[in-house]
Amino acid sequence: MMEQHQTLKLQNKVVKEAVEWILWIGGAVLIALILRTYVFSLVIVPTGSMLNTIQLNDRLFVYKLGYVLHIEDVKRGDIVVFKYPDDRKTLYVKRVIGLPGDTIEIKDGVLYINGKVYKENYLKEPMIGSFGPYKVPPGHYFMMGDNRNDSHDSRFWEHKYVPRDDILGKVVFRVYPFSRAGIVK
């Protein structure tokens, strides 16, 4: 009888320990999912459309909370992750060029925003061509890659503008490769 009691006590202890481990692991997974969904995520850049600012296969830290809760405004010049308007299952990384209400035009490789030349010091090379004008509708944004001559961006999409709710977060930090880790501007 005593052996049965000790065996039962040991089994209860093992079950209690297993339940505690399951609860801790489940809680950690839940917290990780909440953080990844609403606070931050990591993305890998598969194309050269943002060269020289972002290189092929860079791993980027994307801050989501400010945009998800609408406590931070999307600003011109922000590098953002968003749902590609022509295939919303695909994520893109580009720079915000046009804000709601802006008129964007490129004449002979020069960017004009609302009729004024807009200087950009982050371009890989001088832009070629003329595009637009594009009038950005309310609640939408016009996106372009920094590698303008090799970027599939708003100029070429069927649905040219990204709705505010499809902007998932702002790229803030390069995590990898370690040799170039740091703030992304």
MIDO-505674 format. One record per residue (C-alpha): residue in one letter; z, y, x. Coordinates in nm, 3 decimals. Each point is the difference from the previous one (the first is absolute). Example, Ala and Ser with C-alpha at 12.3 -4.5 7.8 and 13.67 -1.06 7.14 Angstrom:
<recs>
+-----+---------+---------+---------+
! res !      pz !      py !      px !
+-----+---------+---------+---------+
!   A !   0.780 !  -0.450 !   1.230 !
!   S !  -0.066 !   0.344 !   0.137 !
+-----+---------+---------+---------+
</recs>
This chain:
<recs>
+-----+---------+---------+---------+
! res !      pz !      py !      px !
+-----+---------+---------+---------+
!   M !   0.000 !   0.000 !   0.000 !
!   M !   0.090 !   0.239 !   0.285 !
!   E !  -0.333 !  -0.071 !   0.175 !
!   Q !  -0.192 !   0.075 !  -0.320 !
!   H !   0.184 !   0.330 !  -0.038 !
!   Q !  -0.078 !   0.103 !   0.359 !
!   T !  -0.364 !  -0.108 !  -0.038 !
!   L !  -0.028 !   0.201 !  -0.322 !
!   K !   0.165 !   0.301 !   0.170 !
!   L !  -0.245 !  -0.027 !   0.291 !
!   Q !  -0.298 !  -0.027 !  -0.238 !
!   N !   0.118 !   0.309 !  -0.190 !
!   K !   0.035 !   0.190 !   0.328 !
!   V !  -0.355 !  -0.099 !   0.107 !
!   V !  -0.142 !   0.100 !  -0.341 !
!   K !   0.187 !   0.332 !   0.010 !
!   E !  -0.129 !   0.067 !   0.354 !
!   A !  -0.358 !  -0.088 !  -0.103 !
!   V !   0.019 !   0.231 !  -0.304 !
!   E !   0.129 !   0.284 !   0.219 !
!   W !  -0.288 !  -0.050 !   0.247 !
!   I !  -0.256 !  -0.007 !  -0.284 !
!   L !   0.145 !   0.321 !  -0.147 !
!   W !  -0.005 !   0.177 !   0.340 !
!   I !  -0.356 !  -0.110 !   0.075 !
!   G !  -0.115 !   0.085 !  -0.355 !
!   G !   0.162 !   0.342 !   0.025 !
!   A !  -0.162 !   0.068 !   0.336 !
!   V !  -0.343 !  -0.101 !  -0.135 !
!   L !   0.049 !   0.221 !  -0.307 !
!   I !   0.100 !   0.300 !   0.216 !
!   A !  -0.300 !  -0.060 !   0.230 !
!   L !  -0.235 !  -0.012 !  -0.300 !
!   I !   0.143 !   0.322 !  -0.143 !
!   L !  -0.030 !   0.177 !   0.337 !
!   R !  -0.357 !  -0.125 !   0.052 !
!   T !  -0.108 !   0.095 !  -0.352 !
!   Y !   0.161 !   0.342 !  -0.031 !
!   V !   0.111 !   0.129 !   0.341 !
!   F !  -0.232 !  -0.111 !   0.281 !
!   S !  -0.258 !  -0.254 !   0.107 !
!   L !  -0.202 !  -0.091 !   0.306 !
!   V !  -0.380 !   0.000 !   0.000 !
!   I !  -0.256 !  -0.118 !   0.253 !
!   V !  -0.312 !   0.216 !   0.039 !
!   P !  -0.313 !  -0.221 !   0.001 !
!   T !  -0.271 !   0.265 !   0.059 !
!   G !  -0.083 !   0.289 !   0.231 !
!   S !  -0.033 !   0.264 !  -0.273 !
!   M !   0.309 !   0.187 !   0.125 !
!   L !  -0.083 !  -0.005 !   0.373 !
!   N !   0.134 !   0.163 !   0.220 !
!   T !   0.315 !   0.069 !  -0.201 !
!   I !   0.047 !  -0.365 !  -0.098 !
!   Q !  -0.150 !  -0.288 !   0.198 !
!   L !  -0.130 !  -0.335 !  -0.122 !
!   N !   0.284 !  -0.243 !  -0.077 !
!   D !   0.275 !   0.261 !   0.027 !
!   R !   0.312 !  -0.092 !  -0.198 !
!   L !   0.121 !   0.300 !  -0.197 !
!   F !   0.328 !   0.078 !  -0.174 !
!   V !  -0.073 !   0.145 !  -0.346 !
!   Y !   0.269 !   0.206 !  -0.173 !
!   K !  -0.030 !  -0.053 !  -0.377 !
!   L !   0.314 !   0.135 !  -0.166 !
!   G !  -0.095 !   0.369 !   0.003 !
!   Y !  -0.337 !  -0.066 !  -0.163 !
!   V !   0.118 !  -0.277 !  -0.237 !
!   L !   0.277 !   0.220 !  -0.144 !
!   H !  -0.223 !   0.312 !   0.014 !
!   I !   0.266 !   0.185 !   0.204 !
!   E !  -0.249 !   0.075 !   0.277 !
!   D !  -0.334 !   0.170 !  -0.060 !
!   V !  -0.320 !  -0.144 !   0.141 !
!   K !  -0.117 !   0.262 !   0.251 !
!   R !  -0.334 !   0.073 !   0.163 !
!   G !  -0.006 !  -0.175 !   0.335 !
!   D !   0.236 !  -0.283 !  -0.100 !
!   I !  -0.118 !  -0.345 !   0.106 !
!   V !   0.058 !  -0.223 !  -0.300 !
!   V !  -0.037 !  -0.357 !  -0.123 !
!   F !  -0.162 !  -0.027 !  -0.342 !
!   K !  -0.187 !  -0.231 !  -0.233 !
!   Y !  -0.373 !   0.028 !   0.068 !
!   P !  -0.146 !   0.151 !  -0.322 !
!   D !  -0.302 !  -0.234 !  -0.011 !
!   D !   0.215 !  -0.315 !   0.043 !
!   R !   0.366 !   0.066 !  -0.076 !
!   K !   0.108 !  -0.332 !   0.157 !
!   T !  -0.101 !   0.137 !   0.342 !
!   L !   0.222 !   0.242 !   0.194 !
!   Y !  -0.145 !   0.279 !   0.214 !
!   V !   0.150 !   0.234 !   0.261 !
!   K !  -0.156 !   0.348 !   0.012 !
!   R !   0.090 !   0.366 !   0.040 !
!   V !   0.048 !   0.224 !  -0.306 !
!   I !  -0.264 !   0.274 !   0.019 !
!   G !  -0.038 !   0.127 !  -0.356 !
!   L !   0.286 !   0.082 !  -0.237 !
!   P !  -0.026 !   0.029 !  -0.380 !
!   G !  -0.225 !   0.295 !  -0.087 !
!   D !  -0.154 !   0.034 !   0.349 !
!   T !  -0.372 !   0.023 !   0.064 !
!   I !  -0.100 !  -0.200 !   0.307 !
!   E !  -0.334 !   0.048 !   0.173 !
!   I !  -0.141 !  -0.100 !   0.335 !
!   K !  -0.289 !   0.211 !   0.131 !
!   D !  -0.165 !  -0.100 !   0.325 !
!   G !   0.312 !  -0.189 !   0.108 !
!   V !   0.246 !   0.279 !  -0.085 !
!   L !   0.270 !  -0.062 !  -0.263 !
!   Y !   0.054 !   0.273 !  -0.259 !
!   I !   0.295 !  -0.004 !  -0.238 !
!   N !  -0.028 !   0.250 !  -0.285 !
!   G !  -0.276 !   0.182 !   0.191 !
!   K !   0.198 !   0.041 !   0.325 !
!   V !  -0.056 !  -0.187 !   0.326 !
!   Y !   0.276 !  -0.254 !   0.056 !
!   K !   0.077 !  -0.073 !   0.366 !
!   E !   0.088 !  -0.359 !   0.089 !
!   N !   0.127 !  -0.087 !   0.346 !
!   Y !   0.038 !  -0.373 !  -0.065 !
!   L !  -0.367 !  -0.100 !  -0.041 !
!   K !  -0.143 !  -0.264 !   0.233 !
!   E !  -0.323 !   0.197 !   0.040 !
!   P !  -0.186 !   0.283 !  -0.175 !
!   M !  -0.102 !  -0.094 !  -0.352 !
!   I !  -0.369 !  -0.048 !  -0.077 !
!   G !  -0.168 !   0.084 !  -0.330 !
!   S !   0.049 !   0.195 !  -0.320 !
!   F !   0.184 !  -0.127 !  -0.309 !
!   G !   0.116 !   0.141 !  -0.330 !
!   P !   0.119 !   0.221 !  -0.143 !
!   Y !   0.270 !  -0.213 !  -0.160 !
!   K !   0.244 !   0.149 !  -0.254 !
!   V !   0.326 !  -0.198 !   0.013 !
!   P !   0.129 !  -0.062 !  -0.354 !
!   P !   0.363 !   0.061 !  -0.102 !
!   G !   0.235 !  -0.278 !   0.113 !
!   H !  -0.250 !  -0.133 !   0.257 !
!   Y !  -0.065 !   0.024 !   0.375 !
!   F !  -0.303 !  -0.007 !   0.232 !
!   M !   0.042 !  -0.226 !   0.305 !
!   M !  -0.183 !  -0.016 !   0.332 !
!   G !   0.039 !  -0.200 !   0.319 !
!   D !   0.046 !   0.175 !   0.335 !
!   N !  -0.301 !  -0.191 !   0.138 !
!   R !  -0.226 !   0.192 !  -0.241 !
!   N !  -0.328 !  -0.141 !   0.124 !
!   D !   0.123 !  -0.357 !  -0.055 !
!   S !   0.234 !   0.023 !  -0.299 !
!   H !  -0.052 !  -0.141 !  -0.349 !
!   D !   0.187 !   0.274 !  -0.186 !
!   S !  -0.013 !   0.222 !  -0.310 !
!   R !  -0.345 !   0.129 !   0.091 !
!   F !  -0.149 !  -0.347 !  -0.053 !
!   W !   0.210 !  -0.159 !  -0.276 !
!   E !  -0.120 !  -0.043 !  -0.357 !
!   H !   0.339 !   0.133 !  -0.120 !
!   K !   0.041 !   0.285 !   0.248 !
!   Y !   0.359 !   0.102 !  -0.071 !
!   V !   0.332 !  -0.183 !   0.036 !
!   P !   0.244 !   0.038 !  -0.291 !
!   R !   0.351 !   0.112 !   0.101 !
!   D !   0.157 !  -0.322 !  -0.129 !
!   D !  -0.225 !  -0.208 !   0.230 !
!   I !   0.141 !   0.164 !   0.313 !
!   L !   0.261 !  -0.249 !   0.117 !
!   G !   0.154 !   0.171 !   0.298 !
!   K !  -0.029 !   0.219 !   0.306 !
!   V !  -0.068 !  -0.141 !   0.347 !
!   V !   0.279 !   0.130 !   0.223 !
!   F !   0.037 !  -0.228 !   0.301 !
!   R !  -0.206 !  -0.236 !   0.216 !
!   V !   0.212 !  -0.311 !   0.061 !
!   Y !  -0.247 !  -0.202 !   0.207 !
!   P !  -0.139 !  -0.011 !   0.262 !
!   F !   0.325 !   0.097 !   0.167 !
!   S !  -0.181 !   0.198 !   0.269 !
!   R !  -0.116 !   0.249 !  -0.266 !
!   A !   0.296 !  -0.023 !  -0.240 !
!   G !   0.099 !   0.335 !  -0.146 !
!   I !  -0.055 !   0.255 !  -0.274 !
!   V !  -0.351 !   0.011 !  -0.147 !
!   K !  -0.147 !   0.345 !  -0.077 !
+-----+---------+---------+---------+
</recs>
